[in-house]
Amino acid sequence: MNRRLLRRGSRDHYLDAALYDHEYRRRREDVRFYRKVADEAGGPILELGCGTGRVTMPLARDGHHLVGFDISSTMLARARQRLTRLPKRCPRPLLFRGDLQHFALGRRFPLIISAFNTLQHVYTAERLLAVLAHVARHLETGGLFAFDVLMPDCEWLARDPEKRWVRRRFRHPETGEQLIYSTNHDYDAVGQVAYVRIYYSPVEGEGNKGQGNERVVHLAHRQWYPQELSLILETAGFRVEARYGGFGREGLSSVSESQIYLCRLV
């Protein structure tokens, strides 16, 4: 594995929190899923990788008490801004900076969640086992651990790394700059890591204040395969209570985009 690209791939995508929120503003199915899980399991809730609070704040509006942490200070700053917009009747989530590979809160929760591919920033089976050990120490007896990761897409992983894909034009939500979004990636099949490059290319004219340089944002995602993940969970002492291929609780299949797990300690 390329350590330099892993470091960048864990950080770059989360430096511009306003742009991150803009790009995922229409992502709602997972939020609805975790709201239902929270209503069924109860709280308080521990959220691993809370980011800008995209899932956190809807759960708080539903009346749940949350503790959330994230390694990105810029994402947390955005989440704290969102806190100010919560109605006064809602519990205020406790947010702090932390690493999901090293956390010890001294308390247990009936529900722990890790949404939107957070565990794909854990790059080896050994490190994932360490994360799951921390999760186990923070779960109440009978508590639930819910998370989602992408389903590896072999066709996507095999794409030409020199060609740019998904060209889309948009306006930056804060600067107003007109940009063209595109991506490509390299796949390390031994390490099972996709090294994604996201390109933000300024559009000439269109009211842009001068022609800026193209910006490249790196994103590194470990590809977790279903049988591998099930074995790691079992090794860590978890029983998979349910496994879905969609946030509407569809069955997992070879065409699923996501893998969603509900797990309890054995």
C-alpha positions as CSV (number, residue, x, y, z in Angstrom):
1,M,0.0,0.0,0.0
2,N,1.1,3.6,-0.7
3,R,1.2,5.2,2.8
4,R,1.5,8.8,1.3
5,L,-1.7,8.3,-0.8
6,L,-3.5,6.6,2.2
7,R,-2.8,9.7,4.3
8,R,-4.0,12.0,1.6
9,G,-6.9,9.7,0.8
10,S,-8.1,9.9,4.4
11,R,-7.8,13.7,4.6
12,D,-8.3,15.5,1.2
13,H,-11.9,14.8,0.6
14,Y,-12.9,16.3,4.0
15,L,-10.9,19.6,3.9
16,D,-13.6,21.6,2.1
17,A,-16.7,20.8,4.3
18,A,-19.0,23.2,2.4
19,L,-18.2,21.5,-0.8
20,Y,-18.6,18.1,0.8
21,D,-22.1,19.0,2.0
22,H,-23.0,20.4,-1.4
23,E,-21.9,17.2,-3.2
24,Y,-23.9,14.9,-0.9
25,R,-26.9,17.2,-0.2
26,R,-29.3,14.8,-2.0
27,R,-28.1,11.7,-0.2
28,R,-31.1,10.9,2.0
29,E,-31.8,7.2,1.9
30,D,-29.1,6.4,4.5
31,V,-30.3,9.1,6.8
32,R,-33.8,7.6,6.8
33,F,-32.3,4.2,7.4
34,Y,-30.3,5.2,10.5
35,R,-33.3,7.2,11.8
36,K,-35.4,4.0,11.7
37,V,-32.6,2.0,13.3
38,A,-32.3,4.6,16.1
39,D,-36.0,4.5,16.7
40,E,-36.0,0.8,17.0
41,A,-32.8,0.5,19.1
42,G,-33.1,3.6,21.3
43,G,-30.2,5.7,22.5
44,P,-28.0,7.3,23.5
45,I,-26.1,6.8,20.3
46,L,-22.3,6.8,19.6
47,E,-21.5,7.8,16.0
48,L,-18.1,6.9,14.6
49,G,-17.1,9.4,11.9
50,C,-19.9,11.9,12.3
51,G,-18.4,14.3,9.7
52,T,-20.5,17.5,9.2
53,G,-23.4,16.0,11.1
54,R,-25.4,14.9,8.0
55,V,-26.7,11.9,9.9
56,T,-26.2,13.3,13.4
57,M,-28.5,16.3,13.2
58,P,-31.6,14.4,11.9
59,L,-31.1,11.9,14.8
60,A,-30.9,14.8,17.3
61,R,-34.1,16.4,15.8
62,D,-35.8,13.0,16.4
63,G,-34.9,13.5,20.1
64,H,-31.9,11.1,20.4
65,H,-28.9,11.9,22.6
66,L,-25.7,11.4,20.6
67,V,-21.9,11.4,21.1
68,G,-20.1,11.8,17.8
69,F,-16.5,12.1,16.8
70,D,-14.5,12.6,13.6
71,I,-10.8,12.9,12.8
72,S,-11.4,16.0,10.5
73,S,-11.4,19.3,12.3
74,T,-13.0,21.1,9.3
75,M,-15.9,18.6,9.2
76,L,-16.4,19.0,12.9
77,A,-16.4,22.8,12.6
78,R,-19.2,22.5,10.0
79,A,-21.1,20.1,12.3
80,R,-20.8,22.6,15.2
81,Q,-22.3,25.3,12.9
82,R,-25.2,23.0,12.3
83,L,-25.7,22.6,16.1
84,T,-26.6,26.2,16.3
85,R,-29.6,25.6,14.0
86,L,-31.1,22.8,16.0
87,P,-34.4,23.6,17.7
88,K,-34.1,24.3,21.4
89,R,-36.2,21.3,22.2
90,C,-33.6,18.9,20.7
91,P,-30.8,17.3,22.7
92,R,-27.4,18.8,21.7
93,P,-25.0,16.1,20.4
94,L,-21.6,16.0,22.1
95,L,-19.0,16.3,19.3
96,F,-15.2,15.9,19.6
97,R,-12.2,15.1,17.5
98,G,-11.1,11.6,17.7
99,D,-9.7,8.6,15.7
100,L,-12.0,5.5,15.3
101,Q,-8.9,3.4,15.6
102,H,-8.1,4.8,19.1
103,F,-11.0,5.8,21.3
104,A,-11.9,5.1,24.9
105,L,-15.0,7.0,26.3
106,G,-15.5,5.1,29.5
107,R,-19.1,4.4,28.8
108,R,-21.4,2.1,26.8
109,F,-24.1,2.7,24.3
110,P,-27.2,0.7,23.2
111,L,-26.5,1.8,19.6
112,I,-23.2,2.5,17.8
113,I,-23.4,3.6,14.1
114,S,-20.8,4.3,11.4
115,A,-22.4,5.7,8.3
116,F,-21.4,6.4,4.7
117,N,-18.4,4.2,4.2
118,T,-16.4,5.4,7.2
119,L,-14.9,1.9,7.8
120,Q,-13.4,2.1,4.2
121,H,-10.8,4.4,5.8
122,V,-9.6,1.4,7.8
123,Y,-7.2,-0.2,5.4
124,T,-6.2,-3.6,6.8
125,A,-8.0,-6.5,8.4
126,E,-5.8,-6.1,11.5
127,R,-6.8,-2.5,12.0
128,L,-10.5,-3.3,11.4
129,L,-10.3,-5.9,14.1
130,A,-8.8,-3.3,16.5
131,V,-11.7,-0.9,15.6
132,L,-14.2,-3.6,16.3
133,A,-12.6,-4.3,19.6
134,H,-13.1,-0.7,20.6
135,V,-16.8,-0.9,19.4
136,A,-17.3,-4.0,21.5
137,R,-16.0,-2.3,24.6
138,H,-18.5,0.6,24.1
139,L,-21.6,-1.5,23.4
140,E,-24.1,-2.2,26.1
141,T,-25.1,-5.9,26.6
142,G,-27.5,-6.6,23.7
143,G,-26.5,-3.4,22.0
144,L,-26.5,-2.9,18.2
145,F,-23.7,-1.9,15.9
146,A,-24.9,-0.6,12.5
147,F,-22.7,0.5,9.6
148,D,-22.5,0.6,5.8
149,V,-19.7,0.3,3.3
150,L,-19.7,0.1,-0.5
151,M,-20.1,-3.2,-2.3
152,P,-16.9,-3.6,-4.4
153,D,-17.8,-3.0,-8.1
154,C,-15.4,-5.1,-10.2
155,E,-16.3,-3.3,-13.4
156,W,-15.7,0.1,-11.8
157,L,-12.5,-0.9,-10.2
158,A,-11.2,-2.1,-13.6
159,R,-11.8,1.3,-15.4
160,D,-9.0,2.9,-17.4
161,P,-7.1,5.0,-14.8
162,E,-6.0,7.5,-17.5
163,K,-9.5,8.3,-18.6
164,R,-11.7,10.8,-16.7
165,W,-15.2,9.7,-15.7
166,V,-18.4,11.3,-14.5
167,R,-17.9,14.8,-15.9
168,R,-20.3,17.2,-14.2
169,R,-20.5,21.0,-14.1
170,F,-21.5,22.8,-10.9
171,R,-21.0,26.0,-8.9
172,H,-19.0,26.0,-5.7
173,P,-21.5,26.7,-2.9
174,E,-19.3,29.3,-1.2
175,T,-17.0,30.9,-3.8
176,G,-19.5,30.7,-6.7
177,E,-16.8,29.4,-9.0
178,Q,-17.9,27.4,-12.0
179,L,-16.2,24.0,-11.9
180,I,-16.2,20.7,-13.8
181,Y,-16.1,17.6,-11.6
182,S,-14.5,14.4,-12.9
183,T,-12.7,11.4,-11.5
184,N,-10.5,8.5,-12.2
185,H,-8.6,6.0,-10.0
186,D,-6.0,3.3,-9.6
187,Y,-6.9,0.0,-7.9
188,D,-4.3,-1.9,-5.8
189,A,-5.8,-5.4,-6.0
190,V,-3.3,-6.8,-3.4
191,G,-4.1,-4.2,-0.8
192,Q,-7.7,-3.9,-2.0
193,V,-7.5,-0.1,-2.0
194,A,-9.0,2.2,-4.6
195,Y,-7.0,5.4,-4.9
196,V,-9.5,7.9,-6.3
197,R,-8.6,11.2,-7.8
198,I,-11.3,13.9,-7.9
199,Y,-10.7,16.8,-10.3
200,Y,-12.2,20.2,-9.9
201,S,-11.4,22.1,-13.1
202,P,-12.3,25.8,-13.4
203,V,-14.5,26.8,-16.3
204,E,-13.1,29.6,-18.5
205,G,-15.2,32.7,-18.4
206,E,-18.7,32.1,-16.9
207,G,-18.1,34.9,-14.4
208,N,-15.1,33.2,-12.8
209,K,-12.6,35.7,-11.4
210,G,-9.6,34.6,-13.4
211,Q,-8.7,31.1,-14.5
212,G,-7.6,29.1,-11.4
213,N,-5.6,25.9,-11.4
214,E,-7.2,22.5,-11.5
215,R,-7.5,21.0,-8.0
216,V,-7.0,17.3,-7.4
217,V,-8.5,15.8,-4.3
218,H,-7.5,12.3,-3.2
219,L,-9.7,9.7,-1.7
220,A,-8.6,6.2,-0.6
221,H,-11.2,3.5,0.0
222,R,-10.5,0.0,1.2
223,Q,-12.7,-2.5,-0.6
224,W,-14.4,-4.8,1.8
225,Y,-15.8,-8.0,0.3
226,P,-18.9,-9.5,1.9
227,Q,-17.4,-12.9,2.9
228,E,-14.3,-11.3,4.1
229,L,-16.2,-8.8,6.2
230,S,-18.5,-11.4,7.7
231,L,-15.5,-13.4,8.7
232,I,-13.8,-10.4,10.3
233,L,-17.0,-9.6,12.2
234,E,-17.3,-13.2,13.5
235,T,-13.6,-13.2,14.5
236,A,-14.2,-9.9,16.5
237,G,-17.1,-11.6,18.4
238,F,-20.0,-10.1,16.4
239,R,-23.1,-11.9,15.1
240,V,-24.5,-10.4,11.9
241,E,-28.2,-10.0,12.7
242,A,-29.1,-8.6,9.3
243,R,-27.2,-7.7,6.1
244,Y,-28.8,-5.6,3.4
245,G,-27.9,-4.4,-0.1
246,G,-29.8,-1.2,0.1
247,F,-31.1,1.3,2.6
248,G,-34.7,0.1,2.0
249,R,-33.5,-3.2,3.5
250,E,-33.3,-4.9,0.2
251,G,-31.3,-8.2,0.1
252,L,-27.6,-8.1,-0.6
253,S,-26.8,-9.2,-4.2
254,S,-24.1,-8.9,-6.8
255,V,-25.7,-5.7,-8.1
256,S,-26.0,-4.0,-4.7
257,E,-24.2,-0.6,-4.4
258,S,-23.9,-0.9,-0.6
259,Q,-23.5,-3.4,2.2
260,I,-25.4,-2.5,5.3
261,Y,-24.8,-4.5,8.5
262,L,-26.7,-4.8,11.8
263,C,-24.5,-6.6,14.3
264,R,-24.6,-7.7,18.0
265,L,-22.0,-9.2,20.2
266,V,-22.2,-12.9,20.6
